[in-house]
Structures are given as structure tokens and as C-alpha cells.
Amino acid sequence: MAKNVRNFVNRAFMRTVDLDLLQELLEPYATAMAFAWDDLPADEAARREALFDLFKNQGERFPDPLLDALHCILILSNPNGQRALEEIAALNGVQLVPEGQLDAPDDGRQMTPRHLALHAYLRHPQIFQKAVHRHALFAASPLRLVGARRGVCSRHDEWQAQEAFRAACSAFFARRYQGRICEVYWYPEAEAVNVIVEHGMNAITTTVEEAGEQKVRNIREMTLDTICYEPIAGHIKVNARSPIERRALVSLFAQYLLGEPDFFTRPGSDRLYTLRPLQQKGVAWQFLNDWDEELREVFVKEIEVDEADPDRASPGGSPWRLTVWDNENALARLSEMVPGIDLATLRISHLKLLLRFDVDGRRQDVMVTIRPHNVVSFRDHMFEARIFQHLRHNGLSEAMPSLQLAAAAA
């Protein structure tokens, strides 16, 4: 976390940040830091420089609550964090930034994502916490599974089911990490149920400086695990530190929220994505996106092929592997390099697509990696729903097994 604190300030931010907000952030910890705001230089430029040095040189010794606050503020100090704050504020009918600041002579130039996150932390703590939780839901490559049927609603709005799930999670993580804290937060949406599970990790012993003395302290880091269940599709998305924890959360959710412990354990429940269309069409394959006016271009940036069994998801199983990268079309480059290559006889272990969006005249590139049968990863989750819609339209999402279709129709 100390590294994050050193990254919290840079000279550009310190030149524009509202000093009243920064003073409000630091004031509760002034005694523990042996720091007094009134001791700073009277000149504003010199004062900002002194604050920059304080964060840069003494940030590692800040009190733990302040370190945690800075860490959370930094999590939201990016365009995705800003969007989350603005969307949650709008849903709650809150004016996140006062009109007077928007109409200020400097045209709101100080309202960078980092400044907005600091402002929200101090002025709108509930909205800030919800935005931090939403950020946690956007994992790069979480475990995704599809259940036995579509349309099975969870019991997340029943207090008894909530408490049973929380108690089961608490017991699991207590056995695993000997921690005593486990809190569950529920964020139901129109088409999904989002769950945050906050718990402690393994205790760590470290040496710290306190009041000029060296002391040994035991600390237990907290972490946020996330679950997103979509009843319409029967999909669940889970992010946690290890595969064991991800699978455990899936099982507990199915048992206590769906009433069916084996809901996500049927054969083929992890078969969500396929690159079969590329294997069938080869170099002639094209990504179809005419329906989306904001998606201007799609580039096949990288493709990896080998001789392993196409049904094998794990690496290995082939005496060789060929990875080809190209600035525009790696599929065409592969065909040039290996004339006559027949992709139908090979396994495509992964594909990287660059999706170039044009939103309000601003170009936004999103790199999407597909690894059959279970992984689709990308960084900018502003486009998450649309990306998965594109995958379905291009046949890159597995169709529901006939068993599922029959059960859904019954």
C-alpha cells in the first residue's frame, strides 16, 4: 500500500488540488503524523511543494486509516472510477460536484478523476463506498460458469438466505485465514445480482516505526471478493484470490441463494467461449459489427495456435506453439507465414482483438483476449455489456447445451 501512497500525488495534481479538501483529509491524523497545517508556508506555491514532499517522503509512515483512505481514493482515480462515481451519484439524485465549482473561472480543470475521488470520499462517503465496490466487480479474468438452467432467481432479498450465505462465507474464510471479519454487501440490479464479500487475509508480521521507536506489529489485510449472477443467462462471475476460493464462493452461492448446491457443477458448465468460427473460416473470417455505430474498427492483433486437442483448455499438450502478432490482422499474417495452414486441424489457444470505439468524438481502444473455454478479459469495463453482445453476434459465445434448452423450455 505504501507504493500506492507515493503514487497518490504528483506535481500536476498538487498544483491544482483544492487545498481545503486536502486539509480536511489530513486534519484527523495530524497528531499521529506530528504534522500541523499551520506550520506550512504561507505562500501557496511553497505550501503545495511542502505537501508534495510530505506525501513523497513520509507517506510510508502515515497512520493506517489514512493509508487505507488514500488507497481507496487511488482505486477510483481513473476514468472508470470517475464514471462509477458519476453514475452512482446520478442514480441517487446527488449533485456530485457543486454547480459553483463547475462554473468557476478555471472551467473545472481541477476536476480530474483523482480530485473527484477525493471530493467524493470527503463529501459523499456512501456513494464513494458503492463506487469502490463496483470497481471491485470489474476483475480482468474472473471465473465464469453457466448454470443448469436459465431464469432461476436468487433469494438475495430474503434475510434468512442472506444471513445463511454470510455465515457460510465467514466460516469458510475463518478456516482458511483465521480471520474474524466477514461482511457481505448486496447490490441487486435489473438483470444481475452483485455481491461483495469483504474478509481478512493471512496475518502479516512487520516492523514499523512508532513515536520514534521500532516496533513489531501484526496486521491482517482486508480484501474484496465479488460475485455477479445473471438469472436470465444462468451465468455467474466470481473473482477471488485463488481458484479454491472462487469455486467455494460459487458453491456457497448456489447452495444458499439458489437452493441447489450442484447448480454450476454440471459437465460443460465452464464452456462459455469458442474460437470455432475462426477454425472453420480461416483467413476469410471477419468480425461483424455493422449494428454498432460506435465500434468503428476491429483488428486481430494476436493469434496463437498449436496441435493440442481443441477441447483442451489448459496450456500444453502440443510439441510446438506458434504466436503471431500483427498491427492490423494477425490471422492474415499467419496465413502469409504458413501458406496453406488449415486452422480446422489445429487448436487456437487464444485470440486478441482490438476494438476501436468512437464515443462522442473520442477514440477508445479496448483490447479483448479470448481463451477458450472460460476466459474473456479486458481492462475498460465501460463497454463490458456491449463486448459480450459482440461475442454472441459473432458466434464466439458457446450456445446453450441441448440439456439446458430442454430444461429451460420445460
SEGUNU-839855 format. One line per 3 residues: number of its first residue (from 0); their letters; for each residue x, y, z of N, C-alpha, C. Coordinates in steps of 0.1 Angstrom, whole numbers. Example, Ala and Ser with C-alpha at 12.3 -4.5 7.8 and 13.67 -1.06 7.14 Angstrom:
2
0 = as = 132,-57,78,123,-45,78,132,-33,78 ~ 128,-22,71,137,-11,71,129,0,79
//
This chain:
410
0 = mak = 8,-12,0,0,0,0,9,13,0 ~ 20,12,6,29,24,6,33,29,-8 ~ 35,19,-17,38,23,-30,26,31,-36
3 = nvr = 14,27,-33,2,34,-38,2,48,-33 ~ 6,50,-20,6,63,-14,16,72,-21 ~ 27,67,-25,37,75,-32,32,79,-46
6 = nfv = 23,71,-51,17,74,-64,5,83,-63 ~ 0,85,-51,-12,93,-49,-10,107,-54 ~ 1,113,-51,3,127,-55,14,128,-66
9 = nra = 12,137,-75,22,141,-85,21,156,-85 ~ 31,162,-91,32,177,-91,20,183,-98 ~ 15,177,-109,4,183,-116,-9,183,-107
12 = fmr = -11,172,-100,-22,171,-91,-21,181,-79 ~ -9,182,-73,-7,190,-62,-8,205,-66 ~ -6,208,-78,-7,222,-83,-22,226,-84
15 = tvd = -31,217,-86,-45,220,-88,-54,216,-77 ~ -50,206,-69,-60,201,-59,-65,212,-49 ~ -77,211,-46,-83,220,-36,-76,218,-23
18 = ldl = -69,228,-18,-62,226,-5,-71,225,7 ~ -83,231,6,-92,229,17,-96,214,18 ~ -98,208,7,-101,193,7,-90,185,13
21 = lqe = -78,189,9,-66,181,13,-64,183,28 ~ -66,196,33,-66,198,47,-76,190,55 ~ -88,189,50,-99,182,56,-95,167,57
24 = lle = -88,162,46,-84,148,46,-73,145,57 ~ -64,154,59,-52,152,68,-55,156,82 ~ -65,165,84,-67,170,98,-69,160,109
27 = pya = -77,149,106,-80,139,117,-67,132,121 ~ -57,132,113,-45,124,116,-33,133,119 ~ -35,145,121,-24,155,123,-16,151,135
30 = tam = -22,147,146,-15,144,159,-6,132,157 ~ -12,121,151,-4,109,148,7,111,139 ~ 6,121,130,16,124,120,26,134,125
33 = afa = 24,140,137,32,151,141,33,162,131 ~ 21,165,125,20,174,114,10,185,118 ~ 13,197,114,4,208,117,2,216,104
36 = wdd = -10,218,99,-13,225,87,-8,240,88 ~ -9,246,100,-5,260,102,10,261,101 ~ 18,250,102,32,252,100,37,252,86
39 = lpa = 28,250,77,31,250,62,34,265,58 ~ 42,267,48,45,280,43,32,288,39 ~ 33,301,41,21,309,38,19,310,23
42 = dea = 29,311,16,28,312,1,22,300,-4 ~ 12,301,-13,5,289,-18,14,280,-26 ~ 23,285,-35,31,276,-42,41,268,-33
45 = arr = 46,275,-23,55,268,-14,48,258,-6 ~ 35,262,-2,27,252,6,24,240,-2 ~ 21,241,-15,18,229,-23,31,221,-24
48 = eal = 42,227,-26,55,220,-27,58,212,-14 ~ 55,218,-3,58,212,10,49,200,12 ~ 36,201,7,27,190,8,31,178,-1
51 = fdl = 36,182,-13,41,172,-22,53,164,-16 ~ 62,171,-9,73,164,-2,68,156,9 ~ 58,160,16,52,152,28,47,139,23
54 = fkn = 40,139,12,34,126,7,46,117,1 ~ 55,124,-6,65,116,-13,75,110,-3 ~ 79,118,8,90,113,17,85,106,29
57 = qge = 72,109,34,68,104,46,55,95,45 ~ 51,93,32,38,86,30,38,72,37 ~ 50,65,37,50,52,42,47,51,57
60 = rfp = 49,63,64,47,64,79,33,70,82 ~ 25,72,73,11,77,75,4,67,84 ~ -6,71,92,-14,62,100,-22,53,91
63 = dpl = -25,41,96,-32,31,88,-45,36,82 ~ -54,42,90,-66,47,84,-64,56,73 ~ -54,65,73,-51,74,62,-46,67,50
66 = lda = -37,57,53,-32,49,42,-44,42,35 ~ -53,36,42,-65,30,36,-73,39,28 ~ -75,51,34,-83,61,26,-76,65,13
69 = lhc = -63,67,14,-56,71,1,-56,59,-9 ~ -55,47,-4,-55,36,-13,-69,35,-20 ~ -80,37,-13,-93,36,-19,-95,48,-29
72 = ili = -90,60,-25,-92,71,-34,-84,69,-47 ~ -72,63,-45,-64,60,-57,-71,50,-66 ~ -78,40,-60,-86,30,-68,-95,37,-78
75 = lsn = -101,48,-74,-111,54,-82,-105,66,-90 ~ -92,68,-89,-86,79,-96,-83,76,-111 ~ -93,72,-118,-91,69,-132,-105,71,-139
78 = png = -105,71,-152,-118,73,-159,-129,63,-155 ~ -126,51,-153,-136,41,-149,-141,45,-135 ~ -132,49,-126,-137,53,-113,-145,65,-113
81 = qra = -142,75,-122,-150,87,-123,-164,83,-129 ~ -164,74,-139,-177,70,-144,-186,64,-133 ~ -180,55,-125,-187,48,-114,-193,58,-104
84 = lee = -185,68,-100,-189,78,-91,-201,86,-97 ~ -199,91,-109,-210,99,-115,-223,91,-117 ~ -222,78,-121,-234,70,-124,-241,68,-111
87 = iaa = -234,64,-100,-240,61,-87,-246,74,-81 ~ -239,85,-83,-245,98,-78,-258,101,-85 ~ -258,99,-98,-270,102,-106,-281,93,-102
90 = lng = -279,80,-100,-289,71,-95,-295,75,-82 ~ -287,81,-74,-291,86,-60,-296,100,-60 ~ -296,107,-72,-301,120,-72,-292,130,-65
93 = vql = -279,127,-65,-269,136,-58,-261,144,-69 ~ -259,157,-66,-251,165,-74,-236,163,-69 ~ -228,155,-75,-215,152,-70,-206,164,-69
96 = vpe = -206,172,-79,-198,184,-79,-207,197,-78 ~ -205,205,-69,-214,217,-67,-213,226,-80 ~ -225,231,-83,-226,240,-95,-215,251,-95
99 = gql = -213,257,-84,-203,268,-83,-189,264,-87 ~ -186,251,-85,-172,247,-89,-172,244,-104 ~ -183,239,-110,-184,237,-124,-183,250,-132
102 = dap = -189,261,-126,-189,274,-133,-177,283,-129 ~ -167,277,-122,-156,285,-118,-148,290,-129 ~ -140,301,-127,-133,307,-138,-123,297,-145
105 = ddg = -118,288,-137,-108,278,-143,-115,267,-151 ~ -129,268,-152,-136,259,-161,-135,245,-156 ~ -134,243,-142,-134,230,-136,-122,221,-140
108 = rqm = -111,228,-144,-99,220,-148,-93,211,-137 ~ -96,215,-125,-91,208,-113,-98,195,-111 ~ -110,193,-118,-118,182,-116,-113,169,-123
111 = tpr = -101,165,-121,-96,153,-126,-102,141,-119 ~ -101,129,-124,-106,118,-117,-101,117,-102 ~ -88,120,-100,-83,119,-87,-89,129,-77
114 = hla = -91,141,-83,-97,152,-74,-112,148,-71 ~ -119,143,-81,-133,139,-79,-134,128,-69 ~ -124,119,-69,-125,108,-59,-122,113,-45
117 = lha = -113,122,-44,-110,129,-31,-123,136,-26 ~ -129,144,-35,-141,151,-32,-152,142,-27 ~ -154,131,-35,-165,121,-31,-162,115,-18
120 = ylr = -149,111,-15,-146,105,-3,-149,113,9 ~ -147,126,8,-150,136,19,-164,140,20 ~ -171,142,9,-184,148,9,-195,138,7
123 = hpq = -193,127,1,-203,117,-2,-198,103,1 ~ -195,100,13,-189,87,17,-197,75,12 ~ -210,75,13,-218,63,9,-217,61,-6
126 = ifq = -217,71,-14,-215,70,-29,-201,65,-32 ~ -191,70,-24,-177,66,-26,-176,51,-23 ~ -182,46,-12,-180,32,-9,-187,23,-20
129 = kav = -198,27,-25,-205,20,-35,-196,19,-48 ~ -190,30,-51,-181,31,-63,-169,22,-61 ~ -163,21,-49,-152,12,-47,-157,-2,-48
132 = hrh = -169,-6,-44,-174,-19,-45,-176,-22,-60 ~ -182,-13,-67,-184,-15,-82,-171,-18,-89 ~ -161,-10,-85,-147,-12,-91,-142,-26,-89
135 = alf = -145,-31,-77,-140,-45,-73,-147,-55,-82 ~ -159,-53,-87,-166,-62,-95,-160,-64,-109 ~ -152,-54,-113,-146,-55,-127,-132,-61,-126
138 = aas = -132,-75,-125,-120,-82,-125,-116,-85,-139 ~ -103,-86,-142,-98,-88,-155,-102,-101,-161 ~ -101,-112,-153,-104,-125,-159,-110,-134,-147
141 = plr = -122,-131,-143,-128,-139,-132,-132,-153,-137 ~ -136,-161,-127,-141,-174,-130,-156,-172,-135 ~ -159,-177,-147,-173,-176,-152,-178,-190,-154
144 = lvg = -190,-192,-150,-197,-205,-152,-211,-203,-156 ~ -217,-213,-162,-231,-212,-166,-238,-224,-159 ~ -250,-220,-153,-257,-230,-145,-265,-240,-153
147 = arr = -273,-248,-146,-280,-259,-152,-292,-254,-160 ~ -298,-242,-156,-310,-237,-163,-309,-222,-163 ~ -317,-216,-172,-319,-201,-172,-331,-198,-163
150 = gvc = -331,-185,-159,-343,-180,-153,-345,-184,-138 ~ -335,-189,-132,-336,-193,-118,-332,-181,-109 ~ -341,-175,-102,-339,-163,-94,-332,-167,-81
153 = srh = -324,-157,-76,-317,-160,-63,-326,-154,-52 ~ -323,-159,-40,-331,-154,-28,-324,-143,-21 ~ -317,-134,-28,-309,-124,-22,-317,-114,-14
156 = dew = -330,-113,-17,-339,-103,-9,-345,-110,3 ~ -342,-122,6,-347,-128,18,-336,-128,29 ~ -340,-122,41,-330,-120,51,-323,-133,56
159 = qaq = -332,-144,57,-326,-157,62,-316,-162,52 ~ -318,-161,39,-309,-166,29,-296,-157,29 ~ -298,-144,31,-286,-135,32,-277,-139,44
162 = eaf = -283,-141,55,-276,-144,67,-269,-158,67 ~ -276,-168,61,-271,-181,59,-258,-181,50 ~ -259,-173,39,-248,-172,30,-236,-165,37
165 = raa = -239,-154,44,-228,-146,51,-221,-155,61 ~ -229,-163,69,-224,-172,79,-215,-183,73 ~ -219,-188,62,-212,-198,55,-198,-193,49
168 = csa = -199,-181,44,-187,-174,39,-177,-171,50 ~ -183,-166,61,-175,-163,73,-168,-176,78 ~ -175,-187,79,-169,-199,84,-158,-204,74
171 = ffa = -160,-203,61,-150,-207,52,-137,-199,53 ~ -138,-186,53,-126,-178,54,-120,-178,68 ~ -128,-181,78,-122,-182,91,-113,-195,92
174 = rry = -118,-206,85,-109,-218,85,-97,-216,76 ~ -99,-208,66,-88,-206,56,-77,-196,61 ~ -82,-185,67,-72,-175,71,-72,-171,86
177 = qgr = -81,-178,94,-82,-175,108,-87,-160,111 ~ -93,-154,101,-98,-141,103,-112,-141,110 ~ -115,-130,116,-128,-129,123,-138,-120,117
180 = ice = -134,-113,106,-143,-103,100,-148,-108,86 ~ -161,-109,84,-166,-112,70,-179,-105,69 ~ -179,-95,60,-191,-87,57,-196,-89,43
183 = vyw = -209,-89,40,-214,-92,27,-223,-80,24 ~ -221,-74,11,-228,-63,7,-236,-67,-6 ~ -249,-63,-7,-257,-67,-18,-261,-55,-27
186 = ype = -259,-57,-40,-262,-47,-50,-270,-53,-61 ~ -283,-56,-59,-291,-61,-70,-294,-51,-80 ~ -294,-55,-93,-297,-47,-104,-308,-53,-112
189 = aea = -312,-46,-123,-323,-51,-131,-321,-65,-136 ~ -308,-68,-141,-306,-81,-148,-295,-89,-141 ~ -290,-84,-129,-279,-91,-122,-280,-89,-107
192 = vnv = -274,-98,-100,-273,-97,-85,-258,-96,-82 ~ -253,-84,-77,-239,-82,-74,-237,-84,-59 ~ -227,-91,-55,-224,-94,-41,-209,-91,-39
195 = ive = -207,-84,-28,-193,-81,-23,-191,-88,-10 ~ -180,-96,-10,-177,-103,3,-163,-98,8 ~ -164,-91,19,-152,-84,24,-147,-93,36
198 = hgm = -134,-97,36,-129,-105,46,-114,-103,48 ~ -108,-108,59,-94,-107,62,-86,-118,55 ~ -73,-114,53,-64,-124,47,-55,-129,58
201 = nai = -44,-136,54,-34,-141,64,-28,-129,71 ~ -25,-131,84,-19,-121,92,-4,-120,88 ~ 1,-108,88,15,-105,84,22,-98,96
204 = ttt = 34,-102,99,42,-96,109,52,-86,103 ~ 52,-74,107,61,-64,100,67,-55,111 ~ 78,-48,107,84,-39,116,80,-25,112
207 = vee = 76,-17,122,71,-3,119,78,7,129 ~ 78,19,125,82,30,134,71,37,140 ~ 71,38,154,60,45,161,66,53,172
210 = age = 63,66,171,68,76,181,83,75,182 ~ 90,73,171,105,73,172,111,60,176 ~ 102,50,178,107,36,182,103,26,172
213 = qkv = 112,16,171,109,5,162,101,-6,169 ~ 90,-10,163,81,-19,170,76,-30,160 ~ 72,-41,165,67,-52,156,52,-52,157
216 = rni = 46,-53,146,31,-53,146,26,-64,137 ~ 14,-70,141,7,-79,133,-4,-72,126 ~ -5,-74,113,-16,-67,105,-23,-78,97
219 = rem = -35,-76,94,-43,-85,86,-50,-77,75 ~ -45,-79,62,-51,-71,51,-65,-76,48 ~ -73,-66,45,-87,-69,40,-87,-70,25
222 = tld = -96,-78,20,-98,-79,6,-113,-80,2 ~ -116,-77,-10,-130,-77,-15,-131,-88,-26 ~ -139,-98,-23,-142,-108,-33,-156,-105,-39
225 = tic = -158,-108,-52,-170,-104,-58,-178,-115,-65 ~ -191,-114,-66,-199,-124,-73,-210,-116,-81 ~ -212,-120,-93,-222,-114,-102,-230,-125,-108
228 = yep = -243,-126,-105,-251,-137,-110,-262,-130,-119 ~ -263,-136,-131,-273,-131,-141,-284,-142,-143 ~ -295,-141,-137,-306,-151,-138,-310,-154,-152
231 = iag = -311,-144,-160,-316,-145,-174,-307,-155,-182 ~ -294,-154,-180,-285,-162,-188,-280,-174,-180 ~ -282,-174,-167,-278,-185,-158,-263,-184,-156
234 = hik = -257,-173,-158,-242,-171,-157,-239,-166,-143 ~ -227,-170,-138,-222,-164,-126,-207,-161,-128 ~ -203,-149,-123,-189,-144,-124,-184,-142,-111
237 = vna = -173,-148,-107,-167,-147,-94,-152,-143,-94 ~ -148,-134,-86,-134,-131,-85,-130,-132,-71 ~ -119,-139,-69,-113,-140,-55,-98,-144,-58
240 = rsp = -91,-144,-47,-76,-145,-49,-71,-158,-54 ~ -78,-169,-51,-73,-182,-56,-85,-190,-62 ~ -82,-200,-71,-92,-208,-77,-101,-216,-66
243 = ier = -94,-220,-55,-102,-227,-45,-112,-217,-39 ~ -109,-205,-37,-119,-195,-31,-130,-192,-41 ~ -126,-191,-54,-136,-188,-64,-146,-199,-65
246 = ral = -141,-212,-65,-150,-223,-65,-159,-224,-53 ~ -153,-221,-41,-161,-222,-29,-172,-211,-29 ~ -169,-199,-34,-180,-189,-34,-191,-193,-43
249 = vsl = -187,-199,-55,-198,-204,-64,-206,-214,-57 ~ -200,-223,-50,-208,-234,-44,-217,-229,-33 ~ -212,-219,-25,-220,-213,-14,-231,-205,-19
252 = faq = -229,-198,-30,-240,-190,-36,-251,-200,-41 ~ -247,-210,-48,-256,-220,-53,-264,-226,-42 ~ -257,-230,-31,-264,-237,-20,-274,-228,-13
255 = yll = -269,-216,-9,-277,-207,0,-286,-197,-7 ~ -283,-193,-20,-291,-183,-27,-299,-189,-38 ~ -295,-201,-43,-303,-208,-53,-310,-220,-48
258 = gep = -305,-226,-37,-311,-238,-31,-307,-250,-39 ~ -296,-249,-47,-292,-261,-55,-276,-261,-55 ~ -270,-268,-46,-256,-268,-44,-248,-272,-57
261 = dff = -254,-280,-66,-248,-285,-78,-252,-277,-90 ~ -257,-265,-89,-263,-258,-100,-252,-254,-110 ~ -240,-252,-106,-229,-248,-115,-219,-259,-117
264 = trp = -222,-271,-114,-212,-282,-115,-214,-292,-125 ~ -224,-290,-134,-227,-299,-144,-216,-300,-154 ~ -214,-311,-162,-204,-311,-172,-206,-300,-183
267 = gsd = -196,-293,-186,-196,-283,-196,-200,-269,-190 ~ -202,-268,-177,-206,-255,-171,-195,-244,-173 ~ -183,-248,-176,-172,-238,-178,-169,-236,-193
270 = rly = -178,-241,-202,-176,-239,-216,-185,-227,-221 ~ -179,-215,-221,-186,-203,-224,-182,-196,-237 ~ -169,-198,-241,-164,-191,-253,-158,-201,-262
273 = tlr = -158,-198,-275,-152,-207,-285,-146,-198,-296 ~ -136,-204,-302,-130,-198,-314,-132,-206,-327 ~ -143,-214,-326,-146,-223,-337,-149,-216,-350
276 = plq = -155,-204,-350,-157,-197,-363,-144,-194,-370 ~ -134,-191,-363,-121,-189,-369,-115,-202,-375 ~ -117,-213,-367,-111,-225,-372,-119,-230,-385
279 = qkg = -132,-227,-386,-139,-231,-398,-137,-222,-410 ~ -136,-209,-408,-134,-200,-419,-120,-196,-423 ~ -111,-198,-413,-97,-195,-415,-95,-180,-418
282 = vaw = -86,-177,-428,-82,-163,-430,-94,-155,-436 ~ -105,-162,-440,-116,-154,-445,-125,-149,-434 ~ -122,-153,-422,-131,-149,-410,-131,-134,-409
285 = qfl = -142,-128,-406,-143,-113,-403,-152,-111,-391 ~ -149,-101,-384,-156,-97,-372,-168,-88,-377 ~ -180,-92,-374,-192,-85,-379,-196,-75,-368
288 = ndw = -197,-62,-372,-201,-52,-362,-209,-41,-368 ~ -216,-43,-379,-223,-33,-386,-234,-27,-377 ~ -239,-34,-367,-251,-29,-359,-246,-19,-349
291 = dee = -233,-18,-346,-228,-9,-336,-221,3,-342 ~ -228,14,-343,-222,26,-350,-210,31,-343 ~ -209,29,-330,-197,34,-322,-185,26,-323
294 = lre = -186,13,-327,-175,4,-329,-170,6,-344 ~ -159,14,-346,-155,18,-359,-146,8,-366 ~ -137,1,-358,-128,-8,-364,-125,-19,-354
297 = vfv = -121,-31,-360,-117,-43,-352,-105,-48,-358 ~ -94,-50,-350,-82,-55,-355,-79,-69,-348 ~ -75,-79,-356,-70,-91,-350,-55,-89,-347
300 = kei = -52,-86,-334,-38,-83,-331,-29,-95,-328 ~ -35,-106,-323,-26,-117,-320,-34,-130,-320 ~ -28,-140,-325,-34,-154,-325,-23,-164,-322
303 = evd = -27,-174,-314,-18,-184,-310,-24,-198,-314 ~ -16,-206,-321,-21,-219,-325,-11,-230,-321 ~ -16,-242,-319,-8,-254,-316,-15,-266,-321
306 = ead = -10,-278,-317,-16,-291,-321,-23,-298,-310 ~ -26,-291,-299,-33,-298,-288,-47,-301,-292 ~ -54,-309,-284,-68,-312,-285,-76,-299,-284
309 = pdr = -84,-296,-294,-92,-283,-293,-101,-282,-280 ~ -105,-294,-275,-113,-294,-262,-104,-292,-250 ~ -91,-291,-252,-83,-289,-240,-81,-274,-237
312 = asp = -85,-270,-225,-84,-255,-222,-71,-252,-216 ~ -64,-261,-210,-51,-258,-203,-40,-257,-213 ~ -29,-250,-210,-17,-250,-219,-11,-263,-220
315 = ggs = -3,-265,-230,4,-278,-231,-3,-288,-240 ~ 2,-300,-241,-4,-310,-249,0,-309,-264 ~ 10,-301,-267,14,-299,-281,29,-298,-281
318 = pwr = 36,-304,-292,50,-303,-293,55,-289,-297 ~ 46,-281,-302,50,-268,-306,39,-258,-304 ~ 42,-245,-305,32,-234,-304,37,-223,-312
321 = ltv = 28,-217,-319,31,-205,-328,22,-193,-324 ~ 29,-182,-320,22,-170,-317,25,-159,-328 ~ 15,-154,-333,17,-143,-344,10,-130,-340
324 = wdn = 18,-120,-340,12,-106,-337,13,-98,-350 ~ 3,-90,-352,3,-81,-364,-4,-68,-360 ~ -1,-57,-366,-7,-44,-362,-21,-43,-366
327 = ena = -25,-51,-377,-39,-50,-382,-46,-63,-382 ~ -39,-74,-388,-46,-86,-390,-36,-98,-388 ~ -35,-103,-376,-26,-114,-373,-30,-127,-380
330 = lar = -43,-128,-383,-48,-140,-390,-43,-140,-404 ~ -43,-129,-411,-38,-128,-424,-23,-130,-424 ~ -16,-125,-414,-2,-126,-413,2,-141,-411
333 = lse = -6,-148,-403,-3,-162,-401,-4,-170,-414 ~ -14,-166,-422,-16,-173,-435,-4,-170,-444 ~ 1,-158,-444,13,-155,-452,25,-162,-448
336 = mvp = 27,-164,-435,39,-170,-429,38,-185,-432 ~ 26,-191,-431,24,-206,-432,14,-208,-443 ~ 18,-207,-456,8,-208,-466,1,-222,-466
339 = gid = -12,-222,-468,-19,-235,-467,-23,-240,-454 ~ -20,-232,-443,-23,-237,-430,-38,-239,-428 ~ -42,-250,-422,-56,-254,-420,-59,-253,-405
342 = lat = -66,-242,-402,-69,-240,-388,-78,-250,-382 ~ -86,-257,-391,-96,-267,-387,-89,-279,-380 ~ -76,-281,-383,-69,-292,-378,-60,-288,-366
345 = lri = -61,-275,-362,-53,-270,-351,-62,-265,-339 ~ -55,-262,-328,-62,-255,-317,-58,-241,-317 ~ -68,-232,-316,-64,-217,-314,-65,-215,-299
348 = shl = -54,-214,-293,-54,-213,-278,-58,-199,-273 ~ -55,-189,-281,-60,-176,-277,-61,-166,-289 ~ -69,-156,-287,-70,-146,-298,-71,-132,-291
351 = kll = -65,-122,-296,-65,-109,-291,-71,-100,-302 ~ -82,-93,-298,-89,-84,-307,-88,-70,-301 ~ -85,-60,-310,-85,-46,-306,-98,-40,-311
354 = lrf = -107,-36,-302,-120,-30,-306,-118,-15,-305 ~ -120,-7,-315,-118,7,-315,-131,14,-316 ~ -135,20,-305,-148,27,-303,-146,42,-306
357 = dvd = -156,48,-310,-156,63,-311,-169,68,-304 ~ -166,74,-292,-177,78,-283,-176,93,-281 ~ -186,100,-286,-187,115,-286,-174,121,-291
360 = grr = -169,115,-303,-158,121,-309,-144,117,-303 ~ -144,108,-293,-132,104,-286,-129,90,-289 ~ -117,87,-294,-114,73,-297,-110,65,-284
363 = qdv = -116,53,-283,-112,45,-271,-110,31,-276 ~ -98,26,-274,-93,13,-278,-95,3,-266 ~ -100,-9,-269,-102,-19,-259,-96,-32,-264
366 = mvt = -86,-37,-258,-80,-50,-261,-88,-61,-254 ~ -93,-71,-262,-101,-82,-257,-93,-95,-260 ~ -90,-102,-249,-84,-115,-251,-94,-126,-248
369 = irp = -94,-136,-257,-103,-147,-256,-95,-160,-255 ~ -97,-168,-245,-91,-180,-243,-102,-191,-240 ~ -105,-199,-250,-115,-210,-248,-110,-219,-236
372 = hnv = -119,-223,-227,-134,-222,-230,-140,-212,-219 ~ -131,-205,-212,-136,-199,-200,-132,-184,-198 ~ -123,-179,-206,-117,-166,-203,-119,-156,-214
375 = vsf = -125,-145,-210,-125,-133,-218,-121,-121,-209 ~ -110,-114,-213,-105,-104,-204,-102,-91,-211 ~ -105,-80,-205,-102,-67,-210,-102,-57,-198
378 = rdh = -97,-45,-200,-95,-36,-189,-106,-25,-188 ~ -111,-20,-199,-121,-9,-198,-135,-15,-198 ~ -141,-15,-185,-153,-22,-184,-165,-13,-187
381 = mfe = -163,-1,-192,-174,7,-197,-181,0,-208 ~ -174,-8,-216,-180,-15,-227,-183,-29,-225 ~ -183,-34,-212,-185,-48,-209,-197,-55,-216
384 = ari = -209,-49,-213,-221,-55,-218,-221,-55,-234 ~ -215,-45,-240,-215,-44,-254,-205,-54,-260 ~ -194,-56,-254,-184,-66,-258,-190,-80,-258
387 = fqh = -196,-83,-248,-202,-97,-247,-213,-98,-258 ~ -220,-87,-261,-230,-88,-271,-224,-90,-285 ~ -212,-84,-287,-205,-86,-300,-200,-101,-301
390 = lrh = -196,-106,-290,-191,-120,-290,-202,-130,-293 ~ -214,-127,-288,-226,-135,-292,-229,-134,-306 ~ -229,-122,-311,-233,-119,-325,-223,-126,-335
393 = ngl = -211,-128,-331,-200,-134,-339,-198,-148,-337 ~ -207,-154,-329,-206,-169,-326,-194,-173,-317 ~ -189,-163,-310,-177,-166,-301,-181,-170,-287
396 = sea = -195,-169,-284,-200,-174,-272,-207,-188,-274 ~ -204,-197,-266,-210,-211,-268,-225,-210,-266 ~ -232,-217,-275,-246,-219,-274,-250,-227,-262
399 = mps = -262,-225,-257,-266,-234,-246,-267,-248,-250 ~ -262,-257,-241,-263,-272,-244,-278,-276,-245 ~ -280,-286,-253,-294,-291,-255,-301,-294,-242
402 = lql = -293,-299,-232,-299,-302,-219,-305,-290,-213 ~ -297,-279,-214,-301,-267,-208,-314,-261,-215 ~ -314,-262,-228,-325,-257,-235,-338,-264,-232
405 = aaa = -336,-277,-231,-348,-285,-228,-354,-282,-214 ~ -344,-280,-204,-348,-277,-191,-355,-264,-190 ~ -349,-254,-198,-355,-241,-198,-369,-240,-204
408 = aa = -371,-249,-214,-384,-249,-220,-395,-257,-212 ~ -390,-265,-203,-400,-274,-195,-408,-265,-186
//
